[in-house]
Structures are given as C-alpha cells and as structure tokens.
Amino acid sequence: MPTLQQQFGQIDIYLFDQLLRGNITSGMRVLDAGCGSGRNLIYLLREGYEIFASDQSPAAIERTRALLPTLPANNLRVEPIEAISYPDASFDLIICSAVLHFSRDDAHFNAMLENLWRMLKPGGLLFCRLASTIGMPHQHLTGHRYLAPDGVERYCVDEALLMRLTEKLNAQLIDPIKTTVVQNQRCMTTWVIRKLAR
C-alpha cells in the first residue's frame, strides 16, 4: 500500500483540505499557475484530472516535467502568470500557491489576478495562497509592499483587500480567509473563491 507521501507528495495542506471537503472533484480541468516543482499536482494527475501547469521559470517547468513524466509536454508552458495564454473559461480549478506575493506593485498584482480570473470557467474555483499582514506586524514600505520579520520584502494582502477583490470579481468566498502565522517569519493566507455566472 502506498504511503501518504507517495500518494500526495508535498501537496499544500490547504489544497488537501479542499480535496477532503469535496470542493475539488474528479473531472475538473486544472491549471497550476506558477507551478514551481509541480508538488501540488502528483495526486491530481494520478487520479485522472486533466492537468496543465505554467511557470515563468524554464527550470521550474523542467522540474515539473521530471516529477510528472506522464504529463503531456504540451500541457506545460513557460509563461508568467499575467501572460498565460490559454483561452477564456478554460479551467474548473486554478491553483496559484505562493506566487502572487511576488507582484512588483498593484498593477502587476491586478494583471496576474485578472488573467487567472479570465481563464476560470463560471462555477470554477480559484485557490490562492499568498503572503499577508494578517496576524503579525510587518514593516510597511510602499503600497502593498512590506518587509516581513524574516527580512524578505513581499507584496502583502490583508482581509479588507481580499474581501474587496472578492466583491469586485463577483465571486463567492468558499471558505473563511485562513492565515498561518509562521513564528517570527511571515504570514501566509489562503483565499478560495468561486466564479459566479454573470
């Protein structure tokens, strides 16, 4: 019998939670936007989900290809999030884990978010994990850029911003916003929303 590690790899625990609760279901067409090494896709690919992955780093795409050798080569793209080129309403689930906090500024953040939302089907889910200021003081630099206690500068959201964005997108919050506070380092927030039909 396979171990949990073999079954799920290094899947994000909050993404795993969405699986357990039935929000991610078989038959979904999935894009991992900013896939890194592909760690969130092991279980989904094995269970027959139609998987696509993109990252702006060619090295990241090569790591994903090595981890998931059965994934069709055409399903992997070297593209930054704001320029991922799939057609409108292509995916039932878009995963964007630990990527949006690399936004340079508001314009870059909004460009990434708008492109993700464009590719999501009505009724589809957008799963985001990103840095926030929820739960721990950060040093404000400019706009939404902050210096976290771990010494890293990131684009950080807060609850008010995420709630405004949810309303602006005409989205439904699937879960209350959840934040993990990593002691004396950073805060990571999970934001999961459904795209409602207009």
Stockholm file with secondary structure:
# STOCKHOLM 1.0

chainA/1-198         MPTLQQQFGQIDIYLFDQLLRGNITSGMRVLDAGCGSGRNLIYLLREGYEIFASDQSPAAIERTRALLPTLPANNLRVEPIEAISYPDASFDLIICSAVLHFSRDDAHFNAMLENLWRMLKPGGLLFCRLASTIGMPHQHLTGHRYLAPDGVERYCVDEALLMRLTEKLNAQLIDPIKTTVVQNQRCMTTWVIRKLAR
#=GR chainA/1-198 SS CCCHHHHHTTCCHHHHHHHHTTSSCTTCEEEEETCTTCTTSHHHHHTTCEEEEEESCHHHHHHHHHHCTTSCGGGEEECCGGGCCCCTTCEEEEEEESCGGGCSSHHHHHHHHHHHHHHEEEEEEEEEEEEBCTTSCCEEEETTEEECTTSCEEECBCHHHHHHHHHHTTEEESSCCEEEEETTTEEEEEEEEEECCC
#=GC SS_cons         CCCHHHHHTTCCHHHHHHHHTTSSCTTCEEEEETCTTCTTSHHHHHTTCEEEEEESCHHHHHHHHHHCTTSCGGGEEECCGGGCCCCTTCEEEEEEESCGGGCSSHHHHHHHHHHHHHHEEEEEEEEEEEEBCTTSCCEEEETTEEECTTSCEEECBCHHHHHHHHHHTTEEESSCCEEEEETTTEEEEEEEEEECCC
//
